[in-house]
Amino acid sequence: MKSVFSALLILNYILGVQSWSPTDSYAPGPIDCPSDKKLTRTADGLSDEEVTWLEGRKTISNDNLIAFLEHANMTDFDAADFVNNKANDTIKIGIAFSGGGYRAMLCGAGQLAALDNRTTGAWEHGLGGLLQASTYLVGLSGGNWLVGTIVMNNFTDVDTILREGKIWDLSHSIVNVGGIKVWETYDYYKNIEDALDEKRDAGYDVSITDTWGRALSYQFFSKLNDTGAALTWSTLQESEPFTNYQMPFPIVVADGRTPGTTIISGNSTIFEVNPYELGSWDPSLYQFTDVKYLGTKVKDGEPENGKCIGGFDNAGFIMGTSSSLFNQFILQINTTSLSSAIKSILSSILNDISNHENDIAVYKPNPFFDTDFGTKSITNNDTLFLCDGGEDLQNVPLAPLLQPDRQVDVIFSFDNSADTDGYWPNGASLVATYQRQFLPQGNGTLFPYVPDVNSFRNLNLTAKPTFFGCDAKNLTSLLNSSVTSSKGSIYDTPLLVYTANRPFTYWSNTSTFKMSYEEKEKLGMIQNGFEVASRLNNTLDPEWAACVGCAIIRRTEERNGLEQSQQCQECFARYCWNGDLDNKYAGVNFTDAGITNGTEDNGGRSLNAGFSLTLVGEQKTSLIKLMGYALLVTAVFAISF
């Protein structure tokens, strides 16, 4: 049991102690059941809680949107009059960050920093304030490590994380966190094993994702004295930045997959986890459950014997679920050059993990067991199996933002995928999302036309931000092509602003499975991410912020029959995909002007002024020291064997 002092630290850190694990540990435990509702509901609309929250967020997001649009220097446009006009619907902005391991997290961190008016230089050289004006913030896998870190640490910001130097310490691999300090790595695995034993002893199955989630927590929740062992995702419901509507509504994306099966975008069940619920809009489930009561035995949505469980929704476990592709990496660590003592602990941890569940998160008991909606493969199983949200090729998590009930006007999607041999994006995720709308699982969602992956690169659509769905009238044919009818009008199809990772001042195409980053590498990735989102600190297009503003207001203009300003027409001519295709062999887009040249030449770029990061605790190690460390590590490993 933690001391009173520790409890006070936690209370001061994130308000809402009731949502922490009732056992004050990684193990779930009994809590009171809600008296006014079932634990599950059909996905026939937004939850009452989300609707209420959106109403509170509206005033704050509108004020921030006005400030952003005014600062963007849009000509012939009155931001306050437009946003506050009661004839206009509230403009809802969604932001989505792709998966891709630490590459996606670090590139995404720079991109998010460029949208955050708390970041030094973002207001002057980026898109500062766009985050504060947004309604939804979605992450998948590595993108969710970013989103989860920010929102679960009291809605911190990237500047603060880097300045304090406590979170995102990636100097050592998550497999060998102590480096040459073998005893630290041993303690690390021993603590993970103890946490898993606590969950087992409480009567719950443990999957490899429990190991992965606890490991991630050491990097993401290092400011907590228990590294997030008792921190639950539902803590967000009572955290001050969320209850005061100072942050966007965060959503995690994962896929449903039964062990031994393969999923593609057409047959996958896309799950989301938001501060209130876990579930899916897809017809294969079409249900949500209260995330706070995961771990409760239910039948047709009712708790068995009126008993409920809390603490199953551990924050690290939720974030690990969305990135369970990395479980394969965890399974290999027993073959690495670690000491025999550490290998023994790893063998103990992995001993009870079935090879058939090595990339799956096990949610048992299944909250949707014996319910009336969805397929039998989900509702007739006492276990719900979830996996990495990018396994169905939709690595940019757009599905939650395409739901007609959310009425999102514009989506800013940041693609840090590794689609090509050189680990760069090529639009494959958008192609998969586009194709899915014509299948039953699309369930009436609409998505703008996009080209093939070769055209994405040959037409420079990955070389600079690209707008899709610029003219809603041109999307009318999608209504007739959908297997199931859309719930809304064609104007409810969000306009998509697509931004792909590419090099400006740093080669940010690191491997998805790169497990450690030196401080210079980490900062280089984040710096480049800022430059990707800001169009090289607004130097490539001084009107970039204004063009973003034009994208934000477009759907409202169309609904009300308003003509675009001359400035916005020119912006759309620069950034909208015009429908052209060029599907020959794709070159490589690496010049500032976005010209495909077929070579990996950075054009002699130099670091541009604007966003600036301060190195935190950078170690300037001489070659002699490096050689000494190498010899020491070699000796330790030799002794271990």
Disulfide bonds with the S-S distance in Angstrom:
Cys33-Cys308 2.03
Cys470-Cys576 1.97
Cys547-Cys571 1.98
Cys550-Cys568 2.02
